[in-house]
Amino acid sequence: MLITDEKVQELYNKIVDDLSPNEQLLLASLILNDLSKNNVMIIDDSDTWTEEDKHDLISFSLSYSNEFLTDSEDII
């Protein structure tokens, strides 16, 4: 566990754990609204596929299927 994770868990244990479910929901809502208001980017774009990645995958798939089909025809 990272130090930041430990700090967040400690904060949760001290404060949030003692709140009622309604209060926890209100706190979560306030936090999420604040994040969206500040345009905080939560999604990690490093794992998204670029157009080049998609084209490479299509090219590889077509090449592989062509080899597979060519090999299969030799067997028949």
C-alpha positions in Angstrom: 0.0 0.0 0.0 1.3 3.4 -0.9 1.8 6.1 1.7 -1.0 8.1 0.1 -3.3 5.1 0.2 -2.5 4.7 3.9 -3.3 8.4 4.6 -6.6 8.1 2.8 -7.5 4.9 4.6 -6.5 6.6 7.9 -8.7 9.6 7.1 -11.6 7.3 6.2 -11.2 5.4 9.4 -11.1 8.5 11.5 -13.9 10.5 9.9 -16.0 8.7 7.3 -16.4 5.5 9.1 -18.3 7.3 11.9 -20.8 8.9 9.5 -24.2 7.6 8.8 -24.8 6.2 5.3 -26.7 9.4 4.3 -23.8 11.5 5.5 -21.3 9.3 3.6 -23.4 9.7 0.5 -23.6 13.5 0.9 -19.8 13.6 1.4 -19.2 11.5 -1.7 -21.5 13.7 -3.7 -19.7 16.8 -2.5 -16.3 15.3 -3.4 -17.4 14.2 -6.9 -19.2 17.5 -7.6 -16.0 19.4 -6.6 -13.9 17.1 -8.8 -16.2 17.6 -11.8 -16.4 21.4 -11.2 -12.6 21.6 -11.3 -12.4 19.4 -14.4 -10.2 16.9 -12.7 -9.1 14.2 -15.1 -9.6 10.8 -13.5 -9.3 8.7 -16.6 -5.8 7.6 -17.4 -5.4 8.3 -21.1 -2.2 6.2 -21.3 -4.2 3.1 -21.6 -6.4 4.3 -24.4 -5.9 3.1 -28.0 -4.8 5.6 -30.6 -6.0 5.4 -34.2 -2.5 4.1 -35.1 -2.9 1.3 -32.5 -6.2 0.4 -34.0 -4.8 0.3 -37.5 -1.9 -1.8 -36.4 -4.2 -4.3 -34.7 -6.4 -4.5 -37.8 -3.3 -5.0 -40.0 -1.9 -7.7 -37.8 -5.3 -9.5 -37.6 -5.8 -9.4 -41.3 -2.2 -10.6 -41.9 -2.6 -13.4 -39.4 -5.9 -14.5 -40.8 -4.5 -14.5 -44.3 -1.6 -16.7 -43.2 -4.0 -19.0 -41.3 -6.3 -19.4 -44.2 -3.4 -19.9 -46.6 -2.0 -22.7 -44.4 -5.4 -24.3 -44.0 -5.9 -24.5 -47.8 -2.7 -26.4 -48.1 -3.9 -29.0 -45.7 -7.2 -29.6 -47.5 
